[in-house]
């Protein structure tokens, strides 16, 4: 079995967050969802667990930061094309998220955009040319001065 990742996120309004993540392409897994948490599935291996603040506090006594004011992580997921990256960002904006809270990255062989969900959690969405990735890092490394 492939390794899986479950990103746990504290959310202020679970219903709003479920609707937002469904709008950007995730599906809710009802088997691991209730009125305190929702398991949002992006792929067979990538899941986001949306947790109400009360549910979050059952896992840790650390303070829930205001993600609109601070960032502890930037979550990055890949897409299959530049157009798919743009599509996710646009859907996030239409669903109430902030588009491109971090700079757009366009290196030709790699393209990335970002969005912040309604709670301020930043997701980066990127595409990399498969041929460039297969060729290795020396293909896109900066030339070193002589």
N, C-alpha and C positions, 0 to 999 in steps of 0.2 A: 504494500500500500504506500502511495506517495505521502510525503509529509504534508500536513495541512497547517494553515495559519488561521487563527481566530483573533481578530483585532477587537479588543473590548473598548467601547466608547461610552462615556457617560452622556446621557441626553436629557434635556429638560422636559421635552414633550415627545413621548414615545410614538404616538400616532403620527405627529408631524414628521418625525424622523423616518418612520417606516415609509410614508408616502414619498419623501424626498429620495430615499435610497432606491425605491421601486422606480422612480422617474429616471434615475441615472443607470438603471439596468440590472439591479439586484432583485432577487426574488426572496420572499420571506419563507423560511422553513417552519411550518406550524408545529412540527414535532419538538422544536427547541425554542418555542416562543410562548409567552403568556402576557399577562397585563403588566409585568415588570421588566420584560426583556424580549428582544426579537433577534433571531438569527437571520441575518441577511446574506444570501449566497450570491457571490460573484462568479464562482467557478467551482469545479470539484474540489479545489484545494484552497480557495480564498473565501473567508467568511468574515463578516463584521457582526459582533454581538453588541446590539444597542441596549444599554442598561439604564433604567431610571436611576436617578441619584440615590434613592433609597436602596435599590438593588446593588448599585456600585459599592455602597458603604458596607455591604456584607462581605466584600472581597478585600477591602483595605480601609484603614483609618486615615490614610493620607488625604489631604485637602484636594477637592476637585477644582482644578484651575479653570479660570475663565478662558476658554480657547480663543475668544475674540481678542484677548489682550496678551496672551502668551502662547508659546508652542513648545511642547515637549517632544513631539515626533512629527515628521512629515511622512505620510503613507503614500507609497508609489505603486501603481499597478500598470501593467503593460496593456497595449491595445495592438490590433493587427495592422493598423494603417494610420497615416496622418489624419485622414478623414474621420476615422473612428475616434481619435483623440479629440478632434474638434467637436464631434457629435456629443461626446460625453460632457465636455465643458459647456456646450450650449444647453443641453438638457438640464444640467445642474443649475444654470442661471435661470432657466424658465421655471424650475421647481423651487426657487427661493434661495438658492445658494449664491455665494459670491464667486464670480469668475475671475481667474488669474490673480489670486492674492499673492502669488509669487511670480517672478518674471517668466514670460514665455521663453522656452529654450528651443532654438532652431539651429542645429549644427549641420544641416543637410542630411547626414546619415542617421541623425537622432533628432526627434521632435517631441517636445513636452509642453503641457499646459497644466493648470491646476484649478481647483475649486475648493471653497470652504463650505461645509454643510451648515445648516441653520444654527448649530451649536458652535461653529467656528473651527471645527476639525479640518485640517488641510489635507486634501488628497491630490497627489500629482498623478497625471495620466501621461504615459510616454509610449512612443513607438521608436524602434530602432531597425534600420535596414538589415534584414537577415544576412545579406552578403557581407556587409561591413562587420557585423557581429561575428560571423564565421571566420573572417580573415584575421581577427585578433586585434588587440589594442594598438599594435604598431601601425595599423591602417589609419587610425584617426588620432594618433599622438601628435602633440605639438613638436615641430622640429626644434632641436636643441642648438643653441649658438655654437659655432666652431671655436 
